[in-house]
Amino acid sequence: SRQWTLLARPQGHLRDGDVRLDEVQVPDPGPGEVRVRNTWLSVDPWTRSQMDEAPTYVPSFPLGSPVEAEAVGVVEAVGVGVEGVHEGDEVLHGKGWREVSLVDAADARVLDTSVVPAQTWLGVLGTTGLTAYVGLLDVAGFREGDVVLVSGAAGAVGSVAGQVARLRGASAVVGLAGTPEKVRWLLDDAGFTAAADYHDAPPEQLLTDLLPGGADVYFDNVAGPTLEAAIPRMRTHGRIALCGAISGYGSTDEPAGPSTFHLARGKRLTMRGFLVGDHLDRTDAFVADMTRWIAAGELAHRETVVDGVEATYEALRGLLAGANTGKMLVRLPSG
Ligand code: NDP
């Protein structure tokens, strides 16, 4: 079976030789382990961060070790002493970027695929969905009637953040995304009030046009010049959830702080960074709300799918360059 190995630390952008697809023998599961034939692999920005020596918020991969991210698959062998996970179960785990994974049974979550297909647990019902949910409701302290700005709005996290705001009674939801098609999707399917392609004008101008009365909440997936332009557009007592900084992920420079930061005091802004891993106690509430919204057809969700384990690295490059709408996934032959 094949798996990706990290060979070199990327220098800014990802290069061909930074990773390699290796052929490996996956042994039978030991005590407490299960062997999983993966059907879908998750492709995430933080995998790029984990390739760096000093990642921002997740442990880095040692050189020469496998690249890992979330995946779902079917359990094909169960080691002694495993309880609660059975052959044939569809499970979610963190040993992706490979065809077959050996997983501690304690780290494998058996999925309910009666209502949604397994890969939904990697996206809208998974970590990116939860990130959007807690980032908006708990970190930004969203309140009904708020005007909400979302960057990276057509991505996995951003598209859910904007829609949770809509479903919870935002008075307007404004999105920034990278192509005219994404903007159309936000307006036509995801129910955003307004949206724009951030390539069309400098962010100050775009946000002045899109937010004539300012914003109460900014869900920030990108940082950089967009955050700098958003601060002056925030209303008094506005709240900014610092979720991601993808505009800087391909850069080797230390990111600069926003030059507009001084405005935060007079506006009495709250800016809070967060990591979804600190909010796992919200999973049940999130899954309950999200399942209801999906079943009622109230939440548009899309996946961008590429095929084959060999396409995973290219899919990550694509993700960082904006090739995806919604969740970026790799489908393996049995998926
Ligand atoms: P997305 O599905 O949003 O994919 C990444 C998107 O980023 C691309 O599609 C692209 O869309 C956009 N992008 C790339 N470069 C730039 C740029 N220079 N400026 C603006 N947008 C850019 O990924 P996720 O939904 O998985 O992640 C979104 C953000 O959330 C990331 O910053 C990630 O690190 C963060 N995150 C944070 C977590 C936390 O716990 N705090 C947990 C999970 C994710 P476009 O065409 O619009 O440019």
Residues whose N, C-alpha, C, O or C-beta is under 5 A from the ligand:
A	BS01	NDP	D44 P45 W46 T128 T131 G152 G155 A156 V157 G158 L176 A177 G178 T179 N221 V222 L242 C243 G244 A245 I246 S247 F274 L275 V276 G277 L319 L320 A321 G322 A323 N324 G326
